[in-house]
Amino acid sequence: MSAALQIAPLADADIPAVIALWRRCGLVRPWNDPEADIALARQNANADVLLGRAGDVIAASVLVGHDGHRGWVYYVSVDPDHQRQNFGGAIMTAAEDWLRARGIEKLQLMVRGDNTQVQAFYESIGFGEQKRIVYAKWLDGRELTP
Ligand SMILES: CC(C)(COP(=O)(O)OP(=O)(O)OC[C@H]1O[C@@H](n2cnc3c(N)ncnc32)[C@H](O)[C@@H]1OP(=O)(O)O)[C@@H](O)C(=O)NCCC(=O)NCCS
């Protein structure tokens, strides 16, 4: 149960294990360098990576941050061997608390259109779909990735 999940910010020694977790969860895209994403998130006070430990195992994680207005989460992940034990709910609650403590009132996230099963998860923890069109642009001028 979620009571068994100990949640704390990531430490340097956790980096290889959390990247392995993200890969097992199918969250690493070829155009994203997870190590660089972690370093950037930890560089400033507006973002961090939270980990959930079940015993010695890193079973859950989330990259949480805010842009000065809204909160965002990325890399929401629970190890496939530990799913459906409310660890996903627990790590998202920790992300919400992290944002609330910084005065942020609304949390947003993006789900890839083909990730249908995760929609039931977010709805079960109180999120609702917002009708928006998301625009994006790589700032180094490269072609937009899917
Ligand atoms: C999405 C994810 C984080 C959920 O983690 P989890 O620990 O299994 O979720 P929880 O146990 O907290 O689930 C809470 C509720 O969400 C719903 N839910 C979770 N996973 C679900 C699934 N695969 N299908 C349908 N409903 C699901 C259920 O209502 C569940 O309650 P229940 O187990 O009592 O039925 C996990 O499946 C995961 O890491 N997936 C791969 C990575 C990913 O897609 N991340 C999100 C990117 S946007």
The ligand as an SDF file (V2000), in Angstrom:
LIG
                    3D

 48 50  0  0  0  0  0  0  0  0999 V2000
    0.4240    5.4710  -14.7690 C   0  0  0  0  0  0  0  0  0  0  0  0
    1.1710    4.8270  -13.5860 C   0  0  0  0  0  0  0  0  0  0  0  0
    2.1350    5.8300  -12.9870 C   0  0  0  0  0  0  0  0  0  0  0  0
    0.1240    4.4250  -12.5340 C   0  0  0  0  0  0  0  0  0  0  0  0
    0.8200    3.9180  -11.4060 O   0  0  0  0  0  0  0  0  0  0  0  0
    0.1360    2.8970  -10.3970 P   0  0  0  0  0  0  0  0  0  0  0  0
    0.9470    2.8850   -9.1450 O   0  0  0  0  0  0  0  0  0  0  0  0
   -0.0780    1.5830  -11.0490 O   0  0  0  0  0  0  0  0  0  0  0  0
   -1.2840    3.5590  -10.1400 O   0  0  0  0  0  0  0  0  0  0  0  0
   -2.1860    3.4300   -8.8350 P   0  0  0  0  0  0  0  0  0  0  0  0
   -2.0110    2.0790   -8.2080 O   0  0  0  0  0  0  0  0  0  0  0  0
   -1.9440    4.6000   -7.9510 O   0  0  0  0  0  0  0  0  0  0  0  0
   -3.6240    3.5010   -9.5050 O   0  0  0  0  0  0  0  0  0  0  0  0
   -4.6790    4.2820   -8.9680 C   0  0  0  0  0  0  0  0  0  0  0  0
   -5.9070    4.0320   -9.8220 C   0  0  0  0  0  0  0  0  0  0  0  0
   -5.6680    4.4900  -11.1560 O   0  0  0  0  0  0  0  0  0  0  0  0
   -6.3610    3.6230  -12.0840 C   0  0  0  0  0  0  0  0  0  0  0  0
   -5.3730    2.9210  -12.9080 N   0  0  0  0  0  0  0  0  0  0  0  0
   -4.0340    2.8450  -12.7060 C   0  0  0  0  0  0  0  0  0  0  0  0
   -3.4360    2.1470  -13.6910 N   0  0  0  0  0  0  0  0  0  0  0  0
   -4.4240    1.7690  -14.5280 C   0  0  0  0  0  0  0  0  0  0  0  0
   -4.4530    1.0060  -15.7270 C   0  0  0  0  0  0  0  0  0  0  0  0
   -3.3210    0.5010  -16.2670 N   0  0  0  0  0  0  0  0  0  0  0  0
   -5.6300    0.7990  -16.3330 N   0  0  0  0  0  0  0  0  0  0  0  0
   -6.7860    1.2780  -15.7980 C   0  0  0  0  0  0  0  0  0  0  0  0
   -6.8310    2.0110  -14.6540 N   0  0  0  0  0  0  0  0  0  0  0  0
   -5.6520    2.2500  -14.0380 C   0  0  0  0  0  0  0  0  0  0  0  0
   -7.1600    2.6490  -11.2200 C   0  0  0  0  0  0  0  0  0  0  0  0
   -8.4310    3.2300  -10.9490 O   0  0  0  0  0  0  0  0  0  0  0  0
   -6.3210    2.5860   -9.9560 C   0  0  0  0  0  0  0  0  0  0  0  0
   -7.0350    2.1810   -8.8280 O   0  0  0  0  0  0  0  0  0  0  0  0
   -7.2120    0.5870   -8.5560 P   0  0  0  0  0  0  0  0  0  0  0  0
   -5.8590   -0.0550   -8.6770 O   0  0  0  0  0  0  0  0  0  0  0  0
   -7.7660    0.5430   -7.1570 O   0  0  0  0  0  0  0  0  0  0  0  0
   -8.1530    0.0790   -9.5920 O   0  0  0  0  0  0  0  0  0  0  0  0
    1.9030    3.5360  -14.0470 C   0  0  0  0  0  0  0  0  0  0  0  0
    0.9810    2.6870  -14.6910 O   0  0  0  0  0  0  0  0  0  0  0  0
    3.0590    3.8130  -14.9910 C   0  0  0  0  0  0  0  0  0  0  0  0
    4.1760    4.0700  -14.5610 O   0  0  0  0  0  0  0  0  0  0  0  0
    2.8000    3.6940  -16.3170 N   0  0  0  0  0  0  0  0  0  0  0  0
    3.8470    3.8110  -17.3230 C   0  0  0  0  0  0  0  0  0  0  0  0
    4.3860    5.2140  -17.4410 C   0  0  0  0  0  0  0  0  0  0  0  0
    3.3470    6.2410  -17.8590 C   0  0  0  0  0  0  0  0  0  0  0  0
    2.5530    6.0280  -18.7750 O   0  0  0  0  0  0  0  0  0  0  0  0
    3.3620    7.3900  -17.1600 N   0  0  0  0  0  0  0  0  0  0  0  0
    2.4890    8.4980  -17.4170 C   0  0  0  0  0  0  0  0  0  0  0  0
    2.9910    9.3360  -18.5380 C   0  0  0  0  0  0  0  0  0  0  0  0
    1.8530   10.6690  -18.8930 S   0  0  0  0  0  0  0  0  0  0  0  0
  1  2  1  0
  2  3  1  0
  2  4  1  0
  2 36  1  0
  4  5  1  0
  5  6  1  0
  6  7  2  0
  6  8  1  0
  6  9  1  0
  9 10  1  0
 10 11  2  0
 10 12  1  0
 10 13  1  0
 13 14  1  0
 14 15  1  0
 15 16  1  0
 15 30  1  0
 16 17  1  0
 17 18  1  0
 17 28  1  0
 18 19  1  0
 18 27  1  0
 19 20  2  0
 20 21  1  0
 21 22  1  0
 21 27  2  0
 22 23  1  0
 22 24  2  0
 24 25  1  0
 25 26  2  0
 26 27  1  0
 28 29  1  0
 28 30  1  0
 30 31  1  0
 31 32  1  0
 32 33  2  0
 32 34  1  0
 32 35  1  0
 36 37  1  0
 36 38  1  0
 38 39  2  0
 38 40  1  0
 40 41  1  0
 41 42  1  0
 42 43  1  0
 43 44  2  0
 43 45  1  0
 45 46  1  0
 46 47  1  0
 47 48  1  0
M  END
$$$$
